[in-house]
Structure formats: structure tokens, C-alpha cells
Amino acid sequence: MAPRPSWTEEDKLATCEQFTAITAHPAQARDRHSLTATVVQGLADLLTTLDLWQQRVRQRRALARLSDYNLKDVGLSRADVEREVTKPFWRP
């Protein structure tokens, strides 16, 4: 069996101070957790928005490549397509 490391008084004091800091301020721990959750949610929302914008760009490019025959089949004119294709990617 390996010998247990011996704790110095300094180690014991530091450990007690850390425990006290953690248990004495649960509101701060909750605040840190809340901030982390907010940042993670913000990043998830950003990625969702970027994906949506990329989908719009792809869909508008595909729409622009349709033939007049296919546009007529779905009830769109070339002017409708031009209006949609010239929109910025962030605009629905």
C-alpha cells in the first residue's frame, strides 16, 4: 500500500478556506452557473441563426437556377424570383 501524503498545516488551511469560500457564497456559485448557461445559450442561438442564413442563401441560389417552365409550374414569375434573390440573407 502506498503511503498517504502528509498534509501540512498550510495545506489544511488552504483547503478549509476553499471549502468555506464555496459553501459561504452559494449565490455566487449560482451566478457563475447562470452566466455560463447564458453564454452557452447565446452561442447556440448564434449557430442556429448562422445556419438559417446559410439555408436562405442556398435556397435563393437554387430558386434563381430554376427554368421559366419550372417557375411557371410553381406559380412564380421571373420578377418574383428576382425580388427574392436580391434580398439580403438576413431578411426572410
VMD Tcl script that builds the backbone (N, CA, C; Angstrom):
set m [mol new atoms 276]
animate dup $m
set s [atomselect $m all]
$s set {name element resname resid chain x y z} {
  {N N MET 1 A 0.845 -1.161 0.000}
  {CA C MET 1 A 0.000 0.000 0.000}
  {C C MET 1 A 0.902 1.239 0.000}
  {N N ALA 2 A 0.556 2.200 -0.822}
  {CA C ALA 2 A 1.352 3.421 -0.918}
  {C C ALA 2 A 1.104 4.289 0.312}
  {N N PRO 3 A 2.146 4.964 0.765}
  {CA C PRO 3 A 1.949 5.830 1.928}
  {C C PRO 3 A 1.073 7.016 1.566}
  {N N ARG 4 A 0.241 7.441 2.486}
  {CA C ARG 4 A -0.624 8.596 2.270}
  {C C ARG 4 A 0.216 9.852 2.355}
  {N N PRO 5 A -0.058 10.817 1.488}
  {CA C PRO 5 A 0.694 12.062 1.575}
  {C C PRO 5 A 0.349 12.779 2.869}
  {N N SER 6 A 1.346 13.374 3.454}
  {CA C SER 6 A 1.082 14.102 4.689}
  {C C SER 6 A 0.664 15.520 4.357}
  {N N TRP 7 A -0.296 16.009 5.088}
  {CA C TRP 7 A -0.814 17.353 4.886}
  {C C TRP 7 A -0.093 18.306 5.832}
  {N N THR 8 A 0.376 19.365 5.258}
  {CA C THR 8 A 0.969 20.387 6.110}
  {C C THR 8 A -0.151 21.258 6.653}
  {N N GLU 9 A 0.166 22.023 7.652}
  {CA C GLU 9 A -0.827 22.949 8.207}
  {C C GLU 9 A -1.282 23.953 7.148}
  {N N GLU 10 A -0.348 24.323 6.290}
  {CA C GLU 10 A -0.683 25.275 5.215}
  {C C GLU 10 A -1.696 24.658 4.242}
  {N N ASP 11 A -1.500 23.364 3.902}
  {CA C ASP 11 A -2.446 22.667 3.020}
  {C C ASP 11 A -3.825 22.587 3.660}
  {N N LYS 12 A -3.849 22.261 4.940}
  {CA C LYS 12 A -5.125 22.152 5.646}
  {C C LYS 12 A -5.852 23.497 5.672}
  {N N LEU 13 A -5.112 24.559 5.932}
  {CA C LEU 13 A -5.708 25.885 5.992}
  {C C LEU 13 A -6.253 26.293 4.624}
  {N N ALA 14 A -5.482 26.039 3.557}
  {CA C ALA 14 A -5.928 26.395 2.203}
  {C C ALA 14 A -7.181 25.624 1.840}
  {N N THR 15 A -7.222 24.344 2.187}
  {CA C THR 15 A -8.391 23.519 1.883}
  {C C THR 15 A -9.615 24.028 2.649}
  {N N CYS 16 A -9.454 24.381 3.888}
  {CA C CYS 16 A -10.569 24.915 4.677}
  {C C CYS 16 A -11.058 26.239 4.105}
  {N N GLU 17 A -10.142 27.074 3.678}
  {CA C GLU 17 A -10.529 28.360 3.094}
  {C C GLU 17 A -11.302 28.165 1.790}
  {N N GLN 18 A -10.857 27.210 0.978}
  {CA C GLN 18 A -11.565 26.931 -0.278}
  {C C GLN 18 A -12.973 26.414 0.002}
  {N N PHE 19 A -13.087 25.489 0.966}
  {CA C PHE 19 A -14.392 24.937 1.305}
  {C C PHE 19 A -15.311 26.037 1.825}
  {N N THR 20 A -14.777 26.886 2.670}
  {CA C THR 20 A -15.564 27.980 3.226}
  {C C THR 20 A -16.011 28.937 2.123}
  {N N ALA 21 A -15.115 29.221 1.182}
  {CA C ALA 21 A -15.461 30.134 0.092}
  {C C ALA 21 A -16.576 29.548 -0.771}
  {N N ILE 22 A -16.527 28.254 -0.993}
  {CA C ILE 22 A -17.544 27.614 -1.829}
  {C C ILE 22 A -18.888 27.556 -1.111}
  {N N THR 23 A -18.866 27.166 0.167}
  {CA C THR 23 A -20.128 26.984 0.885}
  {C C THR 23 A -20.696 28.279 1.442}
  {N N ALA 24 A -19.854 29.267 1.633}
  {CA C ALA 24 A -20.336 30.514 2.230}
  {C C ALA 24 A -21.044 31.401 1.218}
  {N N HIS 25 A -20.803 31.196 -0.052}
  {CA C HIS 25 A -21.362 32.067 -1.083}
  {C C HIS 25 A -22.068 31.269 -2.182}
  {N N PRO 26 A -23.126 30.552 -1.841}
  {CA C PRO 26 A -23.818 29.774 -2.870}
  {C C PRO 26 A -24.433 30.659 -3.952}
  {N N ALA 27 A -24.761 31.897 -3.608}
  {CA C ALA 27 A -25.337 32.802 -4.618}
  {C C ALA 27 A -24.322 33.094 -5.713}
  {N N GLN 28 A -23.066 33.230 -5.338}
  {CA C GLN 28 A -22.027 33.466 -6.348}
  {C C GLN 28 A -21.873 32.255 -7.249}
  {N N ALA 29 A -21.956 31.067 -6.669}
  {CA C ALA 29 A -21.867 29.850 -7.489}
  {C C ALA 29 A -23.039 29.785 -8.456}
  {N N ARG 30 A -24.239 30.142 -7.993}
  {CA C ARG 30 A -25.411 30.163 -8.873}
  {C C ARG 30 A -25.238 31.205 -9.972}
  {N N ASP 31 A -24.675 32.362 -9.608}
  {CA C ASP 31 A -24.460 33.413 -10.608}
  {C C ASP 31 A -23.503 32.950 -11.694}
  {N N ARG 32 A -22.439 32.250 -11.287}
  {CA C ARG 32 A -21.481 31.740 -12.276}
  {C C ARG 32 A -22.149 30.714 -13.183}
  {N N HIS 33 A -22.959 29.842 -12.576}
  {CA C HIS 33 A -23.671 28.841 -13.367}
  {C C HIS 33 A -24.639 29.518 -14.332}
  {N N SER 34 A -25.341 30.525 -13.850}
  {CA C SER 34 A -26.298 31.254 -14.674}
  {C C SER 34 A -25.600 31.956 -15.836}
  {N N LEU 35 A -24.453 32.554 -15.558}
  {CA C LEU 35 A -23.688 33.221 -16.615}
  {C C LEU 35 A -23.224 32.222 -17.653}
  {N N THR 36 A -22.737 31.075 -17.203}
  {CA C THR 36 A -22.287 30.033 -18.128}
  {C C THR 36 A -23.447 29.563 -18.996}
  {N N ALA 37 A -24.587 29.316 -18.383}
  {CA C ALA 37 A -25.759 28.868 -19.138}
  {C C ALA 37 A -26.185 29.924 -20.150}
  {N N THR 38 A -26.107 31.189 -19.766}
  {CA C THR 38 A -26.472 32.279 -20.673}
  {C C THR 38 A -25.526 32.337 -21.872}
  {N N VAL 39 A -24.240 32.186 -21.621}
  {CA C VAL 39 A -23.253 32.217 -22.706}
  {C C VAL 39 A -23.458 31.033 -23.639}
  {N N VAL 40 A -23.660 29.855 -23.081}
  {CA C VAL 40 A -23.877 28.661 -23.902}
  {C C VAL 40 A -25.138 28.818 -24.750}
  {N N GLN 41 A -26.218 29.322 -24.151}
  {CA C GLN 41 A -27.462 29.536 -24.900}
  {C C GLN 41 A -27.260 30.569 -26.000}
  {N N GLY 42 A -26.509 31.618 -25.701}
  {CA C GLY 42 A -26.229 32.638 -26.711}
  {C C GLY 42 A -25.464 32.072 -27.892}
  {N N LEU 43 A -24.482 31.211 -27.616}
  {CA C LEU 43 A -23.723 30.582 -28.705}
  {C C LEU 43 A -24.606 29.643 -29.522}
  {N N ALA 44 A -25.468 28.914 -28.852}
  {CA C ALA 44 A -26.388 28.014 -29.560}
  {C C ALA 44 A -27.320 28.821 -30.462}
  {N N ASP 45 A -27.834 29.937 -29.955}
  {CA C ASP 45 A -28.709 30.799 -30.756}
  {C C ASP 45 A -27.964 31.376 -31.958}
  {N N LEU 46 A -26.707 31.756 -31.747}
  {CA C LEU 46 A -25.894 32.294 -32.838}
  {C C LEU 46 A -25.689 31.249 -33.928}
  {N N LEU 47 A -25.365 30.023 -33.536}
  {CA C LEU 47 A -25.167 28.959 -34.521}
  {C C LEU 47 A -26.462 28.653 -35.276}
  {N N THR 48 A -27.583 28.681 -34.581}
  {CA C THR 48 A -28.873 28.454 -35.237}
  {C C THR 48 A -29.149 29.548 -36.267}
  {N N THR 49 A -28.867 30.785 -35.910}
  {CA C THR 49 A -29.082 31.903 -36.825}
  {C C THR 49 A -28.166 31.809 -38.037}
  {N N LEU 50 A -26.909 31.473 -37.817}
  {CA C LEU 50 A -25.971 31.331 -38.941}
  {C C LEU 50 A -26.410 30.221 -39.887}
  {N N ASP 51 A -26.904 29.115 -39.314}
  {CA C ASP 51 A -27.394 28.016 -40.135}
  {C C ASP 51 A -28.609 28.453 -40.955}
  {N N LEU 52 A -29.515 29.198 -40.347}
  {CA C LEU 52 A -30.694 29.706 -41.057}
  {C C LEU 52 A -30.283 30.603 -42.219}
  {N N TRP 53 A -29.333 31.501 -41.965}
  {CA C TRP 53 A -28.869 32.396 -43.026}
  {C C TRP 53 A -28.249 31.608 -44.173}
  {N N GLN 54 A -27.469 30.580 -43.842}
  {CA C GLN 54 A -26.842 29.767 -44.877}
  {C C GLN 54 A -27.904 29.020 -45.697}
  {N N GLN 55 A -28.948 28.541 -45.046}
  {CA C GLN 55 A -30.045 27.875 -45.760}
  {C C GLN 55 A -30.727 28.843 -46.734}
  {N N ARG 56 A -30.951 30.071 -46.293}
  {CA C ARG 56 A -31.588 31.062 -47.171}
  {C C ARG 56 A -30.750 31.327 -48.416}
  {N N VAL 57 A -29.450 31.449 -48.231}
  {CA C VAL 57 A -28.561 31.688 -49.377}
  {C C VAL 57 A -28.661 30.527 -50.360}
  {N N ARG 58 A -28.594 29.294 -49.849}
  {CA C ARG 58 A -28.680 28.115 -50.732}
  {C C ARG 58 A -30.028 28.041 -51.445}
  {N N GLN 59 A -31.111 28.293 -50.706}
  {CA C GLN 59 A -32.439 28.212 -51.306}
  {C C GLN 59 A -32.637 29.285 -52.371}
  {N N ARG 60 A -32.156 30.472 -52.128}
  {CA C ARG 60 A -32.313 31.554 -53.110}
  {C C ARG 60 A -31.479 31.292 -54.355}
  {N N ARG 61 A -30.300 30.715 -54.168}
  {CA C ARG 61 A -29.486 30.356 -55.343}
  {C C ARG 61 A -30.171 29.265 -56.162}
  {N N ALA 62 A -30.752 28.296 -55.481}
  {CA C ALA 62 A -31.466 27.220 -56.179}
  {C C ALA 62 A -32.675 27.779 -56.916}
  {N N LEU 63 A -33.390 28.701 -56.294}
  {CA C LEU 63 A -34.544 29.340 -56.926}
  {C C LEU 63 A -34.113 30.086 -58.183}
  {N N ALA 64 A -32.989 30.765 -58.124}
  {CA C ALA 64 A -32.502 31.527 -59.277}
  {C C ALA 64 A -32.135 30.618 -60.445}
  {N N ARG 65 A -31.775 29.368 -60.161}
  {CA C ARG 65 A -31.383 28.432 -61.226}
  {C C ARG 65 A -32.568 27.731 -61.894}
  {N N LEU 66 A -33.777 27.893 -61.348}
  {CA C LEU 66 A -34.938 27.225 -61.942}
  {C C LEU 66 A -35.249 27.798 -63.324}
  {N N SER 67 A -35.717 26.936 -64.182}
  {CA C SER 67 A -36.103 27.376 -65.531}
  {C C SER 67 A -37.449 28.097 -65.474}
  {N N ASP 68 A -37.738 28.844 -66.541}
  {CA C ASP 68 A -39.028 29.538 -66.613}
  {C C ASP 68 A -40.178 28.543 -66.557}
  {N N TYR 69 A -39.993 27.378 -67.153}
  {CA C TYR 69 A -41.020 26.337 -67.139}
  {C C TYR 69 A -41.309 25.907 -65.694}
  {N N ASN 70 A -40.238 25.638 -64.920}
  {CA C ASN 70 A -40.421 25.213 -63.521}
  {C C ASN 70 A -41.011 26.331 -62.671}
  {N N LEU 71 A -40.616 27.572 -62.926}
  {CA C LEU 71 A -41.183 28.694 -62.180}
  {C C LEU 71 A -42.680 28.815 -62.439}
  {N N LYS 72 A -43.063 28.661 -63.706}
  {CA C LYS 72 A -44.481 28.735 -64.050}
  {C C LYS 72 A -45.247 27.594 -63.372}
  {N N ASP 73 A -44.611 26.433 -63.273}
  {CA C ASP 73 A -45.222 25.266 -62.656}
  {C C ASP 73 A -45.536 25.515 -61.167}
  {N N VAL 74 A -44.695 26.277 -60.487}
  {CA C VAL 74 A -44.929 26.558 -59.062}
  {C C VAL 74 A -45.608 27.899 -58.847}
  {N N GLY 75 A -45.973 28.577 -59.913}
  {CA C GLY 75 A -46.737 29.808 -59.813}
  {C C GLY 75 A -45.903 31.049 -59.546}
  {N N LEU 76 A -44.649 31.054 -59.985}
  {CA C LEU 76 A -43.780 32.213 -59.792}
  {C C LEU 76 A -43.349 32.788 -61.134}
  {N N SER 77 A -43.108 34.061 -61.154}
  {CA C SER 77 A -42.583 34.705 -62.352}
  {C C SER 77 A -41.099 34.979 -62.138}
  {N N ARG 78 A -40.419 35.329 -63.203}
  {CA C ARG 78 A -39.005 35.674 -63.110}
  {C C ARG 78 A -38.836 36.915 -62.218}
  {N N ALA 79 A -39.803 37.835 -62.254}
  {CA C ALA 79 A -39.752 39.028 -61.402}
  {C C ALA 79 A -39.861 38.650 -59.925}
  {N N ASP 80 A -40.719 37.665 -59.611}
  {CA C ASP 80 A -40.821 37.180 -58.224}
  {C C ASP 80 A -39.481 36.627 -57.744}
  {N N VAL 81 A -38.849 35.864 -58.608}
  {CA C VAL 81 A -37.554 35.268 -58.263}
  {C C VAL 81 A -36.507 36.362 -58.073}
  {N N GLU 82 A -36.488 37.316 -58.976}
  {CA C GLU 82 A -35.509 38.407 -58.877}
  {C C GLU 82 A -35.686 39.178 -57.562}
  {N N ARG 83 A -36.929 39.413 -57.185}
  {CA C ARG 83 A -37.204 40.117 -55.937}
  {C C ARG 83 A -36.701 39.300 -54.735}
  {N N GLU 84 A -36.906 38.003 -54.764}
  {CA C GLU 84 A -36.470 37.143 -53.658}
  {C C GLU 84 A -34.943 37.002 -53.612}
  {N N VAL 85 A -34.341 36.846 -54.758}
  {CA C VAL 85 A -32.896 36.613 -54.823}
  {C C VAL 85 A -32.087 37.849 -54.422}
  {N N THR 86 A -32.625 39.017 -54.631}
  {CA C THR 86 A -31.886 40.236 -54.295}
  {C C THR 86 A -32.014 40.640 -52.822}
  {N N LYS 87 A -32.807 39.904 -52.049}
  {CA C LYS 87 A -32.917 40.197 -50.614}
  {C C LYS 87 A -31.607 39.845 -49.911}
  {N N PRO 88 A -31.241 40.589 -48.888}
  {CA C PRO 88 A -30.089 40.202 -48.076}
  {C C PRO 88 A -30.384 38.884 -47.352}
  {N N PHE 89 A -29.355 38.127 -47.050}
  {CA C PHE 89 A -29.534 36.792 -46.439}
  {C C PHE 89 A -30.218 36.859 -45.068}
  {N N TRP 90 A -30.126 37.976 -44.383}
  {CA C TRP 90 A -30.720 38.059 -43.051}
  {C C TRP 90 A -32.207 38.401 -43.104}
  {N N ARG 91 A -32.706 38.782 -44.275}
  {CA C ARG 91 A -34.111 39.160 -44.402}
  {C C ARG 91 A -34.926 37.962 -44.887}
  {N N PRO 92 A -35.988 37.608 -44.151}
  {CA C PRO 92 A -36.827 36.474 -44.581}
  {C C PRO 92 A -37.587 36.778 -45.851}
}
mol reanalyze $m
mol bondsrecalc $m
mol representation Tube
mol addrep $m
